[in-house]
Amino acid sequence: MNRRQTLSLCMIVRNEEHVIEDCLRSVAGIVDQIVVVDTGSTDTTIDICKKFGAEVYRFRWVDDFSKARNESIKYAKGDWILWMDADERLDPGSINELKKLLKYEKIPVAYKVSIKNFKADGSFYFSDAHRLFNNNRGISFYGPIHEQVSPSIIAMKGELRNSNVLIVHLGYSYKGERAEKKRERNKKLLLKYVEKDPKNAYAHYTLGQFYGLNGEYEKAVRHYRVALKYCNFDKPLTCSLYNCMAEALINIKDYKSAEIFVRKSLETIPEQVYGNYLYYRISHESGNHQECITHLENLLRANEYIKKYGKRISADGVIDDEKITFSLLSCSFNAENYDIFNKYSSVYISSFDDTKGLKYIYNMSVKAKDYTFAVKILEKLYKSEKNIKYLEDMAILYIKLQKFQEAITVYEKLIMYNPENVEYYKKIAGLYAKIGQKDRAIAILSKLNIM
Protein backbone atom coordinates (compact mmCIF):
# COMPACT_ATOMS: atom_id res chain seq x y z
CA MET A 1 0.00 0.00 0.00
CA ASN A 2 1.35 3.41 -0.99
CA ARG A 3 -1.14 5.44 1.04
CA ARG A 4 0.42 7.44 3.87
CA GLN A 5 0.00 5.57 7.13
CA THR A 6 -1.73 7.59 9.85
CA LEU A 7 -0.92 7.67 13.56
CA SER A 8 -3.16 7.91 16.63
CA LEU A 9 -1.81 8.92 20.03
CA CYS A 10 -3.70 7.13 22.81
CA MET A 11 -3.46 8.25 26.43
CA ILE A 12 -5.12 7.73 29.79
CA VAL A 13 -4.99 10.73 32.13
CA ARG A 14 -6.12 12.10 35.46
CA ASN A 15 -5.22 15.55 36.86
CA GLU A 16 -2.19 16.05 34.60
CA GLU A 17 -2.46 19.82 33.99
CA HIS A 18 1.14 20.41 35.06
CA VAL A 19 2.70 18.08 32.46
CA ILE A 20 0.29 17.21 29.66
CA GLU A 21 0.76 20.30 27.51
CA ASP A 22 4.46 19.56 26.96
CA CYS A 23 3.58 15.96 26.14
CA LEU A 24 1.04 16.93 23.48
CA ARG A 25 3.32 19.60 22.08
CA SER A 26 6.08 17.01 21.60
CA VAL A 27 3.90 14.95 19.20
CA ALA A 28 2.03 17.80 17.51
CA GLY A 29 3.92 17.44 14.24
CA ILE A 30 3.43 13.72 13.76
CA VAL A 31 0.10 12.43 15.13
CA ASP A 32 -3.13 12.57 13.11
CA GLN A 33 -5.44 11.86 16.03
CA ILE A 34 -5.20 12.32 19.80
CA VAL A 35 -7.38 10.03 21.91
CA VAL A 36 -7.53 10.85 25.62
CA VAL A 37 -9.36 8.66 28.11
CA ASP A 38 -9.88 10.63 31.32
CA THR A 39 -10.38 8.65 34.53
CA GLY A 40 -11.64 11.51 36.70
CA SER A 41 -9.71 14.77 36.29
CA THR A 42 -10.79 17.68 38.50
CA ASP A 43 -8.27 20.22 37.15
CA THR A 44 -7.79 21.78 33.69
CA THR A 45 -6.42 18.62 32.05
CA ILE A 46 -9.40 18.14 29.72
CA ASP A 47 -9.37 21.80 28.60
CA ILE A 48 -5.67 21.56 27.73
CA CYS A 49 -6.24 18.35 25.75
CA LYS A 50 -9.09 19.91 23.77
CA LYS A 51 -6.87 22.88 22.95
CA PHE A 52 -4.71 20.39 21.02
CA GLY A 53 -7.74 18.93 19.22
CA ALA A 54 -7.93 15.79 21.35
CA GLU A 55 -10.98 13.55 21.48
CA VAL A 56 -11.72 13.15 25.20
CA TYR A 57 -13.66 10.18 26.59
CA ARG A 58 -14.63 9.50 30.20
CA PHE A 59 -13.86 6.16 31.82
CA ARG A 60 -14.42 5.05 35.40
CA TRP A 61 -11.15 3.97 37.00
CA VAL A 62 -11.28 0.30 38.08
CA ASP A 63 -7.69 -0.17 39.36
CA ASP A 64 -6.57 -1.70 36.08
CA PHE A 65 -4.33 0.11 33.60
CA SER A 66 -4.92 -2.45 30.84
CA LYS A 67 -8.68 -1.90 30.89
CA ALA A 68 -8.18 1.86 30.60
CA ARG A 69 -5.57 1.43 27.83
CA ASN A 70 -7.84 -0.92 25.90
CA GLU A 71 -10.64 1.62 26.23
CA SER A 72 -8.38 4.28 24.68
CA ILE A 73 -7.32 2.24 21.64
CA LYS A 74 -10.98 1.41 20.95
CA TYR A 75 -11.38 4.96 19.59
CA ALA A 76 -8.19 4.99 17.50
CA LYS A 77 -8.75 5.56 13.77
CA GLY A 78 -5.10 5.68 12.71
CA ASP A 79 -3.23 2.88 10.98
CA TRP A 80 -0.77 2.91 13.88
CA ILE A 81 -1.12 3.58 17.60
CA LEU A 82 1.46 5.30 19.80
CA TRP A 83 0.73 5.19 23.51
CA MET A 84 2.27 7.59 25.98
CA ASP A 85 1.66 8.97 29.45
CA ALA A 86 1.20 12.65 30.29
CA ASP A 87 4.58 12.82 32.06
CA GLU A 88 6.39 11.69 28.91
CA ARG A 89 7.69 13.54 25.86
CA LEU A 90 8.67 12.28 22.43
CA ASP A 91 12.29 13.22 21.89
CA PRO A 92 12.48 15.75 18.99
CA GLY A 93 15.24 13.74 17.34
CA SER A 94 12.93 10.72 17.12
CA ILE A 95 10.19 12.25 14.98
CA ASN A 96 11.73 11.31 11.63
CA GLU A 97 12.70 7.88 12.95
CA LEU A 98 9.11 7.25 14.04
CA LYS A 99 7.75 8.37 10.66
CA LYS A 100 9.94 5.78 8.91
CA LEU A 101 8.28 3.00 10.91
CA LEU A 102 4.75 3.86 9.76
CA LYS A 103 4.47 1.34 6.93
CA TYR A 104 1.68 -1.05 6.01
CA GLU A 105 2.08 -4.47 7.64
CA LYS A 106 0.00 -7.59 7.00
CA ILE A 107 0.69 -9.02 10.45
CA PRO A 108 0.49 -7.60 13.99
CA VAL A 109 3.67 -5.61 14.68
CA ALA A 110 4.89 -3.68 17.73
CA TYR A 111 8.03 -1.57 17.99
CA LYS A 112 10.06 -1.26 21.16
CA VAL A 113 11.14 2.29 22.04
CA SER A 114 13.82 3.44 24.50
CA ILE A 115 12.62 5.35 27.56
CA LYS A 116 14.91 7.77 29.39
CA ASN A 117 13.65 7.84 32.98
CA PHE A 118 14.72 10.85 35.04
CA LYS A 119 14.96 10.39 38.82
CA ALA A 120 14.48 12.90 41.64
CA ASP A 121 18.24 13.45 42.04
CA GLY A 122 18.61 14.45 38.38
CA SER A 123 20.19 11.17 37.30
CA PHE A 124 18.49 8.89 34.80
CA TYR A 125 18.35 5.33 33.58
CA PHE A 126 17.04 3.68 30.42
CA SER A 127 14.28 1.13 29.99
CA ASP A 128 12.19 0.16 26.98
CA ALA A 129 8.65 -0.89 26.07
CA HIS A 130 6.51 -1.71 23.04
CA ARG A 131 4.81 1.65 22.55
CA LEU A 132 4.08 1.69 18.81
CA PHE A 133 1.87 -0.94 17.15
CA ASN A 134 -0.40 -1.27 14.14
CA ASN A 135 -4.13 -0.80 14.61
CA ASN A 136 -7.02 -3.15 13.76
CA ARG A 137 -4.98 -6.30 14.30
CA GLY A 138 -6.52 -7.46 17.57
CA ILE A 139 -3.66 -6.15 19.68
CA SER A 140 -4.61 -5.46 23.30
CA PHE A 141 -3.03 -4.65 26.65
CA TYR A 142 -2.43 -7.19 29.40
CA GLY A 143 -1.76 -6.64 33.13
CA PRO A 144 -3.37 -4.31 35.70
CA ILE A 145 -0.09 -2.37 36.09
CA HIS A 146 3.10 -2.24 33.98
CA GLU A 147 0.74 -3.22 31.19
CA GLN A 148 2.06 -4.77 27.98
CA VAL A 149 0.91 -5.46 24.42
CA SER A 150 3.62 -8.03 23.67
CA PRO A 151 1.70 -11.07 25.05
CA SER A 152 -1.19 -10.50 22.62
CA ILE A 153 1.18 -10.03 19.67
CA ILE A 154 3.08 -13.21 20.51
CA ALA A 155 -0.22 -15.09 20.84
CA MET A 156 -1.19 -13.94 17.31
CA LYS A 157 2.25 -14.87 15.91
CA GLY A 158 3.04 -11.24 15.14
CA GLU A 159 6.43 -9.55 15.28
CA LEU A 160 8.16 -7.58 18.04
CA ARG A 161 10.77 -5.23 16.59
CA ASN A 162 13.36 -2.79 17.91
CA SER A 163 13.57 0.89 17.01
CA ASN A 164 15.68 3.97 17.69
CA VAL A 165 12.73 6.02 18.95
CA LEU A 166 13.31 7.73 22.31
CA ILE A 167 10.71 8.86 24.86
CA VAL A 168 11.67 10.96 27.88
CA HIS A 169 9.87 10.05 31.12
CA LEU A 170 9.71 12.50 34.05
CA GLY A 171 7.39 10.59 36.41
CA TYR A 172 10.16 9.17 38.60
CA SER A 173 11.62 12.66 39.11
CA TYR A 174 8.64 13.81 41.15
CA LYS A 175 9.11 14.65 44.82
CA GLY A 176 6.84 15.20 47.79
CA GLU A 177 3.10 14.57 47.70
CA ARG A 178 2.94 13.76 43.98
CA ALA A 179 5.61 11.09 44.32
CA GLU A 180 3.96 9.62 47.42
CA LYS A 181 0.55 9.42 45.73
CA LYS A 182 2.05 7.62 42.74
CA ARG A 183 3.91 5.20 45.03
CA GLU A 184 0.79 4.36 47.03
CA ARG A 185 -1.28 3.86 43.88
CA ASN A 186 1.30 1.52 42.35
CA LYS A 187 1.73 -0.43 45.59
CA LYS A 188 -2.02 -0.97 45.87
CA LEU A 189 -2.28 -2.22 42.27
CA LEU A 190 0.76 -4.49 42.52
CA LEU A 191 -0.41 -6.09 45.77
CA LYS A 192 -3.82 -6.66 44.21
CA TYR A 193 -2.14 -8.17 41.12
CA VAL A 194 -0.19 -10.67 43.25
CA GLU A 195 -3.20 -11.49 45.41
CA LYS A 196 -5.35 -12.19 42.36
CA ASP A 197 -2.71 -14.33 40.62
CA PRO A 198 -0.24 -15.61 43.27
CA LYS A 199 1.61 -17.89 40.85
CA ASN A 200 2.18 -15.16 38.26
CA ALA A 201 5.96 -14.69 38.00
CA TYR A 202 5.66 -11.30 36.32
CA ALA A 203 3.36 -9.99 39.08
CA HIS A 204 5.91 -10.92 41.76
CA TYR A 205 8.78 -9.58 39.63
CA THR A 206 7.15 -6.14 39.26
CA LEU A 207 6.21 -6.01 42.96
CA GLY A 208 9.81 -6.92 43.80
CA GLN A 209 11.01 -4.05 41.60
CA PHE A 210 8.65 -1.68 43.41
CA TYR A 211 10.05 -2.68 46.80
CA GLY A 212 13.62 -2.48 45.49
CA LEU A 213 13.14 1.05 44.16
CA ASN A 214 11.76 2.07 47.56
CA GLY A 215 14.66 0.58 49.52
CA GLU A 216 12.66 -2.34 50.97
CA TYR A 217 15.19 -4.93 49.86
CA GLU A 218 14.13 -7.84 52.10
CA LYS A 219 10.60 -7.65 50.68
CA ALA A 220 12.03 -7.36 47.17
CA VAL A 221 14.08 -10.54 47.65
CA ARG A 222 11.00 -12.38 48.92
CA HIS A 223 9.00 -11.62 45.78
CA TYR A 224 11.93 -12.23 43.42
CA ARG A 225 12.21 -15.73 44.92
CA VAL A 226 8.55 -16.40 44.11
CA ALA A 227 9.08 -15.02 40.59
CA LEU A 228 12.03 -17.40 40.14
CA LYS A 229 9.92 -20.32 41.34
CA TYR A 230 7.25 -19.75 38.69
CA CYS A 231 9.52 -18.14 36.09
CA ASN A 232 8.51 -18.71 32.47
CA PHE A 233 10.31 -15.66 31.11
CA ASP A 234 12.42 -15.43 27.98
CA LYS A 235 16.20 -15.11 28.37
CA PRO A 236 16.37 -11.29 28.53
CA LEU A 237 13.66 -10.97 31.18
CA THR A 238 15.15 -13.88 33.14
CA CYS A 239 18.48 -12.03 33.19
CA SER A 240 16.71 -8.90 34.43
CA LEU A 241 15.18 -10.97 37.25
CA TYR A 242 18.60 -12.42 38.17
CA ASN A 243 20.11 -8.93 38.17
CA CYS A 244 17.31 -7.44 40.28
CA MET A 245 17.70 -10.25 42.80
CA ALA A 246 21.48 -9.77 42.89
CA GLU A 247 21.16 -6.02 43.41
CA ALA A 248 18.71 -6.47 46.29
CA LEU A 249 21.04 -9.03 47.90
CA ILE A 250 24.00 -6.66 47.52
CA ASN A 251 22.00 -3.96 49.29
CA ILE A 252 21.42 -6.28 52.27
CA LYS A 253 25.13 -7.24 52.16
CA ASP A 254 24.54 -10.89 51.19
CA TYR A 255 27.37 -10.82 48.66
CA LYS A 256 27.80 -14.60 48.45
CA SER A 257 24.19 -15.13 47.35
CA ALA A 258 24.32 -12.08 45.08
CA GLU A 259 27.31 -13.56 43.24
CA ILE A 260 25.32 -16.74 42.48
CA PHE A 261 22.63 -14.76 40.66
CA VAL A 262 25.10 -12.49 38.85
CA ARG A 263 26.88 -15.57 37.52
CA LYS A 264 23.56 -17.05 36.35
CA SER A 265 22.76 -13.79 34.58
CA LEU A 266 26.13 -13.57 32.81
CA GLU A 267 26.01 -17.27 31.86
CA THR A 268 22.61 -16.65 30.25
CA ILE A 269 23.59 -13.46 28.38
CA PRO A 270 27.30 -12.52 28.66
CA GLU A 271 26.95 -9.39 26.46
CA GLN A 272 25.40 -7.14 29.09
CA VAL A 273 26.47 -4.14 31.13
CA TYR A 274 24.41 -4.49 34.28
CA GLY A 275 25.49 -8.00 35.27
CA ASN A 276 29.14 -6.98 34.91
CA TYR A 277 28.50 -3.82 36.91
CA LEU A 278 26.90 -5.83 39.74
CA TYR A 279 29.85 -8.23 39.73
CA TYR A 280 32.16 -5.22 40.05
CA ARG A 281 30.10 -3.97 43.01
CA ILE A 282 30.42 -7.33 44.77
CA SER A 283 34.19 -7.37 44.28
CA HIS A 284 34.47 -3.73 45.36
CA GLU A 285 32.52 -4.38 48.57
CA SER A 286 34.76 -7.40 49.22
CA GLY A 287 37.88 -5.27 48.71
CA ASN A 288 39.18 -7.47 45.87
CA HIS A 289 40.73 -4.81 43.62
CA GLN A 290 42.16 -7.28 41.10
CA GLU A 291 38.72 -8.82 40.49
CA CYS A 292 37.31 -5.30 40.16
CA ILE A 293 39.72 -4.71 37.28
CA THR A 294 38.44 -7.84 35.49
CA HIS A 295 34.79 -6.83 35.83
CA LEU A 296 35.44 -3.22 34.83
CA GLU A 297 37.26 -4.33 31.68
CA ASN A 298 34.30 -6.62 30.93
CA LEU A 299 32.08 -3.57 31.41
CA LEU A 300 34.01 -1.66 28.76
CA ARG A 301 33.63 -4.58 26.35
CA ALA A 302 29.89 -4.83 27.08
CA ASN A 303 29.56 -1.09 26.40
CA GLU A 304 31.18 -1.54 23.01
CA TYR A 305 28.90 -4.48 22.19
CA ILE A 306 25.74 -2.50 23.00
CA LYS A 307 26.93 0.54 21.05
CA LYS A 308 27.56 -1.67 18.03
CA TYR A 309 24.75 -4.25 18.17
CA GLY A 310 22.19 -2.88 20.65
CA LYS A 311 20.90 -4.20 23.97
CA ARG A 312 20.06 -7.85 24.52
CA ILE A 313 18.27 -7.06 27.80
CA SER A 314 15.53 -4.43 28.03
CA ALA A 315 16.69 -3.00 31.35
CA ASP A 316 20.34 -2.83 30.26
CA GLY A 317 22.17 0.30 29.23
CA VAL A 318 25.57 1.86 28.64
CA ILE A 319 27.62 3.23 31.55
CA ASP A 320 29.83 6.21 30.77
CA ASP A 321 33.27 4.99 29.58
CA GLU A 322 34.95 7.82 31.47
CA LYS A 323 33.48 6.65 34.79
CA ILE A 324 34.54 3.07 34.13
CA THR A 325 38.06 4.16 33.17
CA PHE A 326 38.33 6.32 36.29
CA SER A 327 37.29 3.33 38.44
CA LEU A 328 39.91 1.22 36.66
CA LEU A 329 42.56 3.77 37.63
CA SER A 330 41.53 3.66 41.28
CA CYS A 331 41.30 -0.14 41.45
CA SER A 332 44.54 -0.79 39.59
CA PHE A 333 46.45 1.62 41.83
CA ASN A 334 44.99 0.04 44.98
CA ALA A 335 45.88 -3.39 43.59
CA GLU A 336 49.42 -2.10 42.88
CA ASN A 337 48.93 -3.23 39.30
CA TYR A 338 50.88 -0.39 37.73
CA ASP A 339 50.85 -1.86 34.21
CA ILE A 340 47.05 -1.57 34.17
CA PHE A 341 47.22 1.82 35.88
CA ASN A 342 49.58 3.18 33.22
CA LYS A 343 47.51 1.63 30.42
CA TYR A 344 44.28 3.32 31.50
CA SER A 345 46.02 6.53 32.51
CA SER A 346 47.11 6.85 28.88
CA VAL A 347 43.56 6.06 27.73
CA TYR A 348 42.11 8.65 30.11
CA ILE A 349 44.55 11.38 29.11
CA SER A 350 43.99 10.84 25.38
CA SER A 351 40.20 10.37 25.53
CA PHE A 352 38.80 12.56 28.32
CA ASP A 353 39.23 16.15 29.47
CA ASP A 354 37.84 15.82 32.99
CA THR A 355 40.28 17.59 35.33
CA LYS A 356 39.12 15.59 38.36
CA GLY A 357 40.32 12.38 36.73
CA LEU A 358 43.55 13.95 35.54
CA LYS A 359 44.33 15.28 39.02
CA TYR A 360 43.72 11.83 40.48
CA ILE A 361 46.10 10.27 37.95
CA TYR A 362 48.66 12.96 38.74
CA ASN A 363 48.50 12.36 42.50
CA MET A 364 48.74 8.58 42.06
CA SER A 365 51.65 8.96 39.63
CA VAL A 366 53.54 11.11 42.13
CA LYS A 367 52.86 8.56 44.89
CA ALA A 368 54.21 5.85 42.59
CA LYS A 369 57.21 8.13 41.84
CA ASP A 370 56.45 8.01 38.13
CA TYR A 371 57.47 11.65 37.71
CA THR A 372 57.85 11.52 33.91
CA PHE A 373 54.22 10.48 33.52
CA ALA A 374 53.14 13.03 36.14
CA VAL A 375 54.76 15.81 34.07
CA LYS A 376 52.69 14.78 31.02
CA ILE A 377 49.51 15.09 33.07
CA LEU A 378 50.53 18.52 34.38
CA GLU A 379 51.13 19.67 30.80
CA LYS A 380 47.55 18.63 29.90
CA LEU A 381 46.12 20.26 33.04
CA TYR A 382 48.02 23.49 32.39
CA LYS A 383 46.84 23.56 28.78
CA SER A 384 43.27 23.20 30.02
CA GLU A 385 43.25 25.61 32.97
CA LYS A 386 46.36 27.88 32.62
CA ASN A 387 46.94 27.65 36.39
CA ILE A 388 50.56 28.54 37.31
CA LYS A 389 50.41 26.03 40.20
CA TYR A 390 50.75 23.32 37.55
CA LEU A 391 53.93 25.00 36.26
CA GLU A 392 55.36 25.21 39.79
CA ASP A 393 54.67 21.50 40.35
CA MET A 394 56.14 20.72 36.93
CA ALA A 395 59.39 22.51 37.80
CA ILE A 396 59.69 20.54 41.05
CA LEU A 397 59.18 17.25 39.19
CA TYR A 398 61.85 18.17 36.64
CA ILE A 399 64.25 18.78 39.54
CA LYS A 400 63.36 15.35 40.99
CA LEU A 401 64.10 13.88 37.56
CA GLN A 402 67.37 15.87 37.50
CA LYS A 403 66.23 17.57 34.30
CA PHE A 404 67.58 20.91 35.44
CA GLN A 405 67.49 22.70 32.08
CA GLU A 406 63.80 21.84 31.67
CA ALA A 407 63.16 23.13 35.20
CA ILE A 408 64.92 26.40 34.33
CA THR A 409 62.70 26.80 31.25
CA VAL A 410 59.57 26.35 33.39
CA TYR A 411 60.75 28.88 36.01
CA GLU A 412 61.52 31.38 33.23
CA LYS A 413 57.95 30.95 32.05
CA LEU A 414 56.74 31.52 35.61
CA ILE A 415 58.71 34.79 35.78
CA MET A 416 56.80 35.99 32.72
CA TYR A 417 53.60 35.56 34.76
CA ASN A 418 55.02 36.97 37.99
CA PRO A 419 58.26 38.96 37.51
CA GLU A 420 58.20 40.16 41.15
CA ASN A 421 58.51 36.67 42.61
CA VAL A 422 62.03 36.54 44.09
CA GLU A 423 61.82 32.79 44.77
CA TYR A 424 61.64 31.99 41.05
CA TYR A 425 64.95 33.86 40.47
CA LYS A 426 66.58 32.04 43.38
CA LYS A 427 65.45 28.68 41.96
CA ILE A 428 66.89 29.53 38.53
CA ALA A 429 70.17 30.64 40.09
CA GLY A 430 70.44 27.40 42.07
CA LEU A 431 69.69 25.33 38.97
CA TYR A 432 72.36 27.14 36.91
CA ALA A 433 74.84 26.36 39.68
CA LYS A 434 73.86 22.67 39.50
CA ILE A 435 74.59 22.49 35.77
CA GLY A 436 77.97 24.22 36.20
CA GLN A 437 77.01 27.71 35.02
CA LYS A 438 78.01 29.51 38.22
CA ASP A 439 78.63 32.84 36.47
CA ARG A 440 75.00 32.97 35.35
CA ALA A 441 73.88 32.02 38.84
CA ILE A 442 75.95 34.83 40.38
CA ALA A 443 74.67 37.34 37.82
CA ILE A 444 71.05 36.52 38.69
CA LEU A 445 71.68 36.78 42.42
CA SER A 446 73.56 40.05 41.94
CA LYS A 447 70.52 41.57 40.30
CA LEU A 448 68.55 40.65 43.37
CA ASN A 449 71.15 42.43 45.56
CA ILE A 450 71.65 39.24 47.52
CA MET A 451 75.39 38.96 47.05
Residue, then its C-alpha position, 0 to 999 in steps of 0.5 A: m500500500n502506498r497510502r500514507q499511514t496515519l498515527s493515533l496517540c492514545m493516552i489515559v490521564r487524570n489531573e495532569e495539567h502540570v505536564i500534559e501540555d508539553c507531552l502533546r506539544s512534543v507529538a504535535g507534528i506527527v500524530d493525526q489523532i489524539v485520543v484521551v481517556d480521562t479517569g476523573s480529572t478535576d483540574t484543567t487537564i481536559d481543557i488543555c487536551k481539547k486545545f490540542g484537538a484531542e478527542v476526550y472520553r470519560f472512563r471510570w477507574v477500576d484499578d486496572f491500567s490495561k482496561a483503561r488502555n484498551e478503552s483508549i485504543k478502541y477509539a483509535k482511527g489511525d493505521w498505527i497507535l502510539w501510547m504515551d503517558a502525560d509525564e512523557r515527551l517524544d524526543p524531537g530527534s525521534i520524529n523522523e525515525l518514528k515516521k519511517l516505521l509507519k508502513y503497512e504491515k499484513i501481520p500484527v507488529a509492535y516496535k520497542v522504544s527506548i525510555k529515558n527515565f529521570k529520577a528525583d536526584g537528576s540522574f536517569y536510567f534507560s528502559d524500553a517498552h513496546r509503545l508503537f503498534n499497528n491498529n485493527r490487528g486485535i492487539s490489546f493490553y495485558g496486566p493491571i499495572h506495567e501493562q504490555v501489548s507483547p503477550s497479545i502479539i506473541a499469541m497472534k504470531g506477530e512480530l516484536r521489533n526494535s527501534n531507535v525512537l526515544i521517549v523521555h519520562l519524568g514521572y520518577s523525578y517527582k518529589g513530595e506529595r505527587a511522588e507519594k501518591k504515585r507510590e501508594r497507587n502503584k503499591k495498591l495495584l501491585l499487591k492486588y495483582v499478586e493477590k489475584d494471581p499468586k503464581n504469576a511470576y511477572a506480578h511478583y517480579t514487578l512487585g519486587q522491583f517496586y520494593g527495590l526502588n523504595g529501599e525495601y530490599e528484604k521484601a524485594v528478595r522475597h517476591y523475586r524468589v517467588a518469581l524465580k519459582y514460577c519463572n517462564f520468562d524469555k532469556p532477557l527478562t530472566c536475566s533482568l530478574y537475576n540482576c534485580m535479585a542480585e542487586a537487592l542481595i547486595n544492598i542487604k550485604d549478602y554478597k555470596s548469594a548475590e554472586i550466584f545470581v550475577r553468575k547465572s545472569l552472565e552465563t545466560i547473556p554474557e553481552q550485558v552491562y548491568g550484570n558486569y556492573l553488579y559483579y564489580r560492586i560485589s568485588h568492590e565491597s569485598g575489597n578485591h581490587q584485582e577482580c574489580i579490574t576484570h569486571l570493569e574491563n568486561l564492562l568496557r567490552a559490554n559497552e562496546y557491544i551495546k553501542k555496536y549491536g544494541k541491547r540484549i536485555s531491556a533493562d540494560g544500558v551503557i555506563d559512561d566509559e569515562k566513569i569506568t576508566f576512572s574506576l579502573l585507575s583507582c582499582s589498579f592503583n589500589a591493587e598495585n597493578y601499575d601496568i594496568f594503571n599506566k595503560y588506563s592513565s594513557v587512555y584517560i589522558s587521550s580520551f577525556d578532558d575531565t580535570k578531576g580524573l587527571k588530578y587523580i592520575y597525577n597524584m597517584s603517579v607522584k605517589a608511585k614516583d612516576y614523575t615523567f608520567a606526572v609531568k605529562i599530566l601537568e602539561k595537559l592540566y596546564k593547557s586546560e586551565k592555565n593555572i601557574k600552580y601546575l607549572e610550579d609543580m612541573a618545575i619541582l618534578y623536573i628537579k626530581l628527575q634531574k632535568f635541570q634545564e627543563a626546570i629552568t625553562v619552566y621557572e623562566k615561564l613563571i617569571m613571565y607571569n610573575p616577575e616580582n617573585v624573588e623565589y623563582y629567580k633564586k630557583i633559577a640561580g640554584l639550577y644554573a649552579k647545579i649544571g655548572q654555570k656559576d657565572r650565570a647564577i651569580a649574575i642573577l643573584s647580583k641583580l637581586n642584591i643578595m650577594 
